[in-house]
Amino acid sequence: MAPPPLDPSNQEVIRRKKSAPIKFLVPLIYAPVLPLIRLTLRHRPVLRDRLFTAVLAGAFAHGMYLVSDIYDAESK
């Protein structure tokens, strides 16, 4: 006996579960950027330090967002 046909709405849910949310993939983008900032802006130390600090602050803010989102979901 053949299995019953799947509902298209269920297939959509299955596809979403297979892919990782973009918010968890963002560190893969800014992690290699930090050393590149240090290497490429070697001769402009003021700009290098400001840009490195801004990207690092953005990384910490993103991490805080992810952690607060997890805690918010657990408290509900």
GUBADREN-435103 format. One line per field, with one value per atom (N, C-alpha, C): residue number from 1; atom name; y, z, x; residue in one letter. Coordinates in Angstrom, 1 decimal. Atoms other than C-alpha are relative to their C-alpha. Example, Ala and Ser with C-alpha at 12.3 -4.5 7.8 and 13.67 -1.06 7.14 Angstrom:
seq: 1 / 1 / 1 / 2 / 2 / 2
atom: N / CA / C / N / CA / C
Y: -1.2 / -4.5 / 1.2 / -1.1 / -1.1 / 1.1
Z: 0.0 / 7.8 / 0.0 / 0.0 / 7.1 / 0.8
X: 0.9 / 12.3 / 0.9 / -0.9 / 13.7 / -0.8
type: A / A / A / S / S / S
! end
This chain:
seq: 1 / 1 / 1 / 2 / 2 / 2 / 3 / 3 / 3 / 4 / 4 / 4 / 5 / 5 / 5 / 6 / 6 / 6 / 7 / 7 / 7 / 8 / 8 / 8 / 9 / 9 / 9 / 10 / 10 / 10 / 11 / 11 / 11 / 12 / 12 / 12 / 13 / 13 / 13 / 14 / 14 / 14 / 15 / 15 / 15 / 16 / 16 / 16 / 17 / 17 / 17 / 18 / 18 / 18 / 19 / 19 / 19 / 20 / 20 / 20 / 21 / 21 / 21 / 22 / 22 / 22 / 23 / 23 / 23 / 24 / 24 / 24 / 25 / 25 / 25 / 26 / 26 / 26 / 27 / 27 / 27 / 28 / 28 / 28 / 29 / 29 / 29 / 30 / 30 / 30 / 31 / 31 / 31 / 32 / 32 / 32 / 33 / 33 / 33 / 34 / 34 / 34 / 35 / 35 / 35 / 36 / 36 / 36 / 37 / 37 / 37 / 38 / 38 / 38 / 39 / 39 / 39 / 40 / 40 / 40 / 41 / 41 / 41 / 42 / 42 / 42 / 43 / 43 / 43 / 44 / 44 / 44 / 45 / 45 / 45 / 46 / 46 / 46 / 47 / 47 / 47 / 48 / 48 / 48 / 49 / 49 / 49 / 50 / 50 / 50 / 51 / 51 / 51 / 52 / 52 / 52 / 53 / 53 / 53 / 54 / 54 / 54 / 55 / 55 / 55 / 56 / 56 / 56 / 57 / 57 / 57 / 58 / 58 / 58 / 59 / 59 / 59 / 60 / 60 / 60 / 61 / 61 / 61 / 62 / 62 / 62 / 63 / 63 / 63 / 64 / 64 / 64 / 65 / 65 / 65 / 66 / 66 / 66 / 67 / 67 / 67 / 68 / 68 / 68 / 69 / 69 / 69 / 70 / 70 / 70 / 71 / 71 / 71 / 72 / 72 / 72 / 73 / 73 / 73 / 74 / 74 / 74 / 75 / 75 / 75 / 76 / 76 / 76
atom: N / CA / C / N / CA / C / N / CA / C / N / CA / C / N / CA / C / N / CA / C / N / CA / C / N / CA / C / N / CA / C / N / CA / C / N / CA / C / N / CA / C / N / CA / C / N / CA / C / N / CA / C / N / CA / C / N / CA / C / N / CA / C / N / CA / C / N / CA / C / N / CA / C / N / CA / C / N / CA / C / N / CA / C / N / CA / C / N / CA / C / N / CA / C / N / CA / C / N / CA / C / N / CA / C / N / CA / C / N / CA / C / N / CA / C / N / CA / C / N / CA / C / N / CA / C / N / CA / C / N / CA / C / N / CA / C / N / CA / C / N / CA / C / N / CA / C / N / CA / C / N / CA / C / N / CA / C / N / CA / C / N / CA / C / N / CA / C / N / CA / C / N / CA / C / N / CA / C / N / CA / C / N / CA / C / N / CA / C / N / CA / C / N / CA / C / N / CA / C / N / CA / C / N / CA / C / N / CA / C / N / CA / C / N / CA / C / N / CA / C / N / CA / C / N / CA / C / N / CA / C / N / CA / C / N / CA / C / N / CA / C / N / CA / C / N / CA / C / N / CA / C / N / CA / C / N / CA / C / N / CA / C / N / CA / C
Y: -1.2 / 0.0 / 1.2 / -1.2 / 3.4 / 1.0 / -0.9 / 6.0 / 1.2 / -1.2 / 9.0 / 1.1 / -1.1 / 12.0 / 1.1 / -1.0 / 14.7 / 1.3 / -1.3 / 18.0 / 1.0 / -1.0 / 20.9 / 0.9 / -0.8 / 22.9 / -0.8 / 0.8 / 20.0 / 0.0 / 0.0 / 19.9 / 1.3 / -1.3 / 23.6 / 0.1 / 0.0 / 23.1 / -0.9 / 0.9 / 20.2 / 0.8 / -0.7 / 22.4 / 1.1 / -1.1 / 25.2 / -0.6 / 0.6 / 22.8 / -0.5 / 0.5 / 21.5 / 1.1 / -1.1 / 24.9 / 0.7 / -0.7 / 26.8 / 1.4 / -1.4 / 30.2 / 0.9 / -0.9 / 33.0 / 0.7 / -0.6 / 34.5 / -0.8 / 0.8 / 31.6 / -0.1 / 0.1 / 31.8 / 1.3 / -1.3 / 35.5 / 0.0 / 0.0 / 34.7 / -0.5 / 0.5 / 32.8 / 1.1 / -1.2 / 36.2 / 0.9 / -1.0 / 38.5 / -0.6 / 0.5 / 36.1 / 0.1 / -0.3 / 36.2 / 1.4 / -1.4 / 39.9 / 0.6 / -0.6 / 40.7 / -0.1 / 0.0 / 39.4 / 0.8 / -0.7 / 40.9 / 1.5 / -1.4 / 44.3 / 0.3 / -0.3 / 44.0 / -0.1 / 0.1 / 42.9 / 1.0 / -0.9 / 45.2 / 1.4 / -1.4 / 48.4 / 0.2 / 0.0 / 47.9 / 1.4 / -1.3 / 51.3 / 1.2 / -1.0 / 53.2 / -0.4 / 0.6 / 52.4 / 0.6 / -0.6 / 54.8 / -0.6 / 0.6 / 53.6 / -1.5 / 1.4 / 50.0 / -0.3 / 0.3 / 50.2 / 0.4 / -0.4 / 52.0 / -1.0 / 1.0 / 49.6 / -1.3 / 1.2 / 46.6 / 0.0 / -0.1 / 47.9 / 0.0 / 0.0 / 48.6 / -1.4 / 1.4 / 45.1 / -0.9 / 0.8 / 43.5 / 0.3 / -0.4 / 45.5 / -0.5 / 0.6 / 44.4 / -1.5 / 1.4 / 40.8 / -0.3 / 0.2 / 41.1 / 0.3 / -0.3 / 42.8 / -1.1 / 1.1 / 40.0 / -1.2 / 1.1 / 37.4 / 0.2 / -0.3 / 39.2 / -0.2 / 0.2 / 39.2 / -1.5 / 1.4 / 35.5 / -0.6 / 0.6 / 34.7 / 0.5 / -0.6 / 37.0 / -0.7 / 0.6 / 35.4 / -1.4 / 1.4 / 31.9 / 0.1 / -0.1 / 33.0 / 0.4 / -0.5 / 34.8 / -1.2 / 1.1 / 31.6 / -1.0 / 0.9 / 29.5 / 0.5 / -0.5 / 31.8 / -0.1 / 0.1 / 31.5 / -1.4
Z: 0.0 / 0.0 / 0.0 / 0.1 / -0.9 / 1.1 / -1.0 / 1.7 / -0.5 / 0.4 / 1.7 / -0.5 / 0.5 / -0.3 / 1.1 / -1.0 / 1.7 / -0.3 / 0.1 / 2.3 / -0.4 / 0.4 / 0.6 / 1.2 / -1.1 / 3.8 / 0.9 / -0.8 / 5.7 / -0.7 / 0.7 / 3.0 / 0.2 / -0.3 / 3.5 / 1.3 / -1.4 / 7.2 / 0.0 / 0.1 / 6.4 / -0.6 / 0.6 / 4.1 / 0.9 / -0.9 / 6.7 / 1.1 / -1.0 / 9.3 / -0.4 / 0.5 / 7.1 / -0.1 / 0.2 / 6.5 / 1.4 / -1.3 / 9.3 / -0.1 / 0.0 / 10.2 / -0.2 / 0.4 / 8.8 / 1.2 / -1.2 / 12.3 / 0.6 / -0.5 / 13.2 / -0.9 / 1.0 / 10.1 / -0.1 / 0.1 / 10.5 / 0.5 / -0.5 / 12.6 / -1.1 / 1.0 / 9.6 / -1.0 / 0.9 / 7.7 / 0.7 / -0.6 / 10.3 / 0.7 / -0.7 / 11.9 / -0.9 / 0.8 / 8.9 / -0.3 / 0.3 / 8.5 / 1.0 / -1.0 / 11.8 / -0.3 / 0.4 / 10.8 / -1.3 / 1.2 / 7.4 / 0.2 / -0.3 / 8.9 / 0.6 / -0.6 / 11.0 / -1.1 / 1.0 / 8.0 / -1.1 / 1.1 / 5.3 / 0.4 / -0.4 / 7.3 / 0.9 / -0.8 / 8.8 / 0.0 / 0.1 / 7.6 / 0.4 / -0.5 / 8.9 / 1.3 / -1.3 / 12.6 / 0.6 / -0.6 / 13.6 / -0.6 / 0.7 / 11.0 / 0.3 / -0.3 / 11.6 / 1.4 / -1.4 / 15.4 / 0.1 / -0.1 / 15.0 / -0.7 / 0.8 / 12.3 / 0.8 / -0.7 / 14.3 / 1.2 / -1.1 / 17.4 / -0.3 / 0.5 / 15.5 / -0.4 / 0.4 / 14.0 / 1.2 / -1.2 / 17.3 / 0.9 / -0.8 / 19.1 / -0.7 / 0.7 / 16.4 / 0.2 / -0.2 / 16.9 / 1.4 / -1.4 / 20.7 / 0.1 / 0.0 / 20.1 / -0.6 / 0.7 / 17.7 / 1.0 / -0.9 / 20.3 / 1.2 / -1.0 / 23.0 / -0.5 / 0.6 / 20.7 / -0.1 / 0.1 / 20.1 / 1.4 / -1.4 / 23.8 / 0.6 / -0.6 / 24.8 / -0.7 / 0.7 / 22.1 / 0.5 / -0.5 / 23.5 / 1.4 / -1.4 / 27.1 / -0.1 / 0.1 / 26.0 / -0.4 / 0.5 / 24.2 / 1.2 / -1.1 / 27.3 / 1.1 / -1.1 / 29.7 / -0.4 / 0.4 / 27.7 / 0.1
X: 0.8 / 0.0 / 0.9 / -0.8 / 1.4 / -0.3 / 0.2 / 1.9 / -0.9 / 0.9 / -0.6 / 0.9 / -0.7 / 0.5 / 0.2 / -0.3 / 2.2 / -0.7 / 0.6 / 0.5 / 1.1 / -1.1 / 2.5 / 0.4 / -0.4 / 2.4 / 1.0 / -1.0 / 4.2 / 1.4 / -1.3 / 6.9 / 0.7 / -0.6 / 7.5 / 0.7 / -0.6 / 8.1 / 1.3 / -1.2 / 10.5 / 1.2 / -1.0 / 12.5 / 0.7 / -0.5 / 12.9 / 0.8 / -0.7 / 14.1 / 1.4 / -1.3 / 16.9 / 1.0 / -1.0 / 18.5 / 0.2 / -0.4 / 20.3 / -0.5 / 0.4 / 18.9 / 1.2 / -1.1 / 21.0 / 0.6 / -0.5 / 21.4 / 1.1 / -1.1 / 23.6 / 1.2 / -1.1 / 25.7 / 0.8 / -0.6 / 26.6 / 1.5 / -1.4 / 29.8 / 0.9 / -0.8 / 31.1 / 0.4 / -0.3 / 31.1 / 1.0 / -0.9 / 32.6 / 1.2 / -1.2 / 35.1 / 1.2 / -1.2 / 37.5 / 0.2 / -0.2 / 36.9 / 0.9 / -0.8 / 38.6 / 1.5 / -1.4 / 42.1 / 0.3 / -0.2 / 41.7 / 0.1 / -0.1 / 41.1 / 1.4 / -1.3 / 44.3 / 1.1 / -1.1 / 46.4 / -0.1 / 0.1 / 45.1 / 0.2 / -0.1 / 45.0 / 1.2 / -1.3 / 48.5 / 0.6 / -0.7 / 49.7 / -0.9 / 1.0 / 46.6 / -0.5 / 0.4 / 46.5 / -1.2 / 1.2 / 43.8 / -1.3 / 1.2 / 41.3 / -0.1 / 0.0 / 42.4 / -0.6 / 0.5 / 41.7 / -1.5 / 1.4 / 38.4 / -0.9 / 0.8 / 37.1 / 0.0 / -0.1 / 38.3 / -0.9 / 0.8 / 36.6 / -1.5 / 1.4 / 33.3 / -0.5 / 0.5 / 33.2 / 0.0 / 0.0 / 34.1 / -1.2 / 1.1 / 31.4 / -1.3 / 1.1 / 28.9 / -0.1 / 0.1 / 29.9 / -0.5 / 0.5 / 29.4 / -1.5 / 1.4 / 26.0 / -0.8 / 0.7 / 25.0 / -0.1 / 0.0 / 26.0 / -1.0 / 1.0 / 24.0 / -1.4 / 1.3 / 21.0 / -0.4 / 0.3 / 21.3 / -0.3 / 0.1 / 21.7 / -1.3 / 1.2 / 18.8 / -1.2 / 1.1 / 16.6 / -0.2 / 0.2 / 17.3 / -0.6 / 0.6 / 16.6 / -1.5 / 1.4 / 13.4 / -0.9 / 0.8 / 12.2 / -0.2 / 0.1 / 13.0 / -1.0 / 0.8 / 11.1 / -1.5 / 1.4 / 7.8 / -0.5
type: M / M / M / A / A / A / P / P / P / P / P / P / P / P / P / L / L / L / D / D / D / P / P / P / S / S / S / N / N / N / Q / Q / Q / E / E / E / V / V / V / I / I / I / R / R / R / R / R / R / K / K / K / K / K / K / S / S / S / A / A / A / P / P / P / I / I / I / K / K / K / F / F / F / L / L / L / V / V / V / P / P / P / L / L / L / I / I / I / Y / Y / Y / A / A / A / P / P / P / V / V / V / L / L / L / P / P / P / L / L / L / I / I / I / R / R / R / L / L / L / T / T / T / L / L / L / R / R / R / H / H / H / R / R / R / P / P / P / V / V / V / L / L / L / R / R / R / D / D / D / R / R / R / L / L / L / F / F / F / T / T / T / A / A / A / V / V / V / L / L / L / A / A / A / G / G / G / A / A / A / F / F / F / A / A / A / H / H / H / G / G / G / M / M / M / Y / Y / Y / L / L / L / V / V / V / S / S / S / D / D / D / I / I / I / Y / Y / Y / D / D / D / A / A / A / E / E / E / S / S / S / K / K / K
! end
